[in-house]
Amino acid sequence: MTAPPLRLEQQRSLFLVASGVSTAGSFAGITAKGWILMHGSAEPLVLALNFAALSLPTLAISGPAGVLTDRIGCERVLVRSQWALLAAAALGALAIPLLDGTAQVLLLLGSTLLVGIAGAYEQTARNKYCSLLVNHPGELGSYLASFSVVFNVGKLVGPPIGGLLVAATGPAWALGIDATSYLLPIASVMFLLRPRRDQEQRSAPGERASLSNAWQDCGSTLRGVLSLTAVLCLVNFFHPGLAPLIAERVLGPSPQDLGLFTSVLAAGSIAGGVVLQRNSDRFCRRPFLTLGGFGLVTSIAQLGMARSPGVAFSLAMAFLIGAGTAGLLSSCNLISQIGSPQVMRGRMAGLSQIAFLGGGGLSGLLAAALVMVTDLPTTFAISGGIGAALALLWIQRRSDQRLEPLRSA
């Protein structure tokens, strides 16, 4: 007897869990890779290049990914990108036993670059796919925010797993888990999930389906949301590529220290996601107050890190950085999806990724250069000071501007 299909709410839960498991494996691999690069080169620029390789492809790839998602369908793009993520992560795992020295570093960076390219397609398609798993439009905001919470739970448990595996068995195991963790979401989407495919609206080929057309048609409010996010990420984004260096300065050089530091960041991200989830409708209606508020939290925390009077205080500031950064990125994604029509949500997801991951990647390179010229506290002070001024300026000028979510999912 064939088992009855899962109800739509069960499918949503399954997709969340599968994505969370995959995220945990990914961050175990990221922790291991960061530790390898830190101890293989000890250069802040190499760490920043690793994160830039993960995030900067969005500047070139997210646009075409959004256009392709709207053109051929989000499910097809999602499955293809997940297989590509599996292959790219496996390449990083093979670098450990097969190579050493500069060749190993280059292959690890190449693996990160391929993950960044495939991830741009996966994240773009996943955003639109979520709209096919809800019964009515009012559920979409809460579901997208819940997805952010589960994602950050994966970020919380992944780094300790990665740190423990590096210490106990070596980094190859952590990178291997990263690769195999993609099998669960692949199997879920291919065999278990039955989204409302008939509800998906695809764009026709031609100029009207372009990324520039989505930018023009999304309206001045959403253009402002994307612009503010990009500016805040460029000048005030927390620099994940430098996490191994920051963890070594704050806690110590061991993999467990790196795992603890990144877990505190992830715990803050969960807190920021929960706040957004519980207030998703209200926060979407006041987009610039929401984005500016989360940006201000991040800025104040970075100014606190510049002082760094002790380990406990630094970890508390790291928690706030995680909360503010996650709130900023999730809010941009949530607002751009809720406020745009279904036919262009793939392209809006691409524009959102360009705003926050592209800006974040450039920010990491700028931060690495500042650390090399000055020092880490000075870098935090400059970043936090500029970010606070910009956030307050946008709050003052546009905090009253409202966005009414569309009625169709």
ABEGO torsion letter per residue (X at the ends): XBBBBBBAAAAAAAAAAAAAAAAAAAAAAAAAAAAAAAAAAGBAAAAAAAAAAAAAAAAAAAAAAAAAAAAAEAAAAAAAAAAAAAAAAAAAAAAAAABBEAAAAAAAAAAAAAAAAAAAAAAAAAAAAAAAABABAAAAAAAAAAAAAAAAAAAAAAAAAAAAAAAAAEAAAAAAAAAAAAAAAAAAAAAABBBBAAABBBBBBEAAABAAAAAAAAEAAAAAAAAAAAAAAAAABBBAAAAAAAAAAAAEABAAAAAAAAAAAAAAAAAAAAAAAAAAAAAAABAAAAAAAAAAAAAAAAAAAAAGABAAAAAAAAAAAAAAAAAAAAAAAAAAAAABBAAAAAAAAAAAAAAAAAAAAAAAAAAAAAAAABBAAAAAAAAAAAAAAAAAAAAAAAAABBBBBBABX
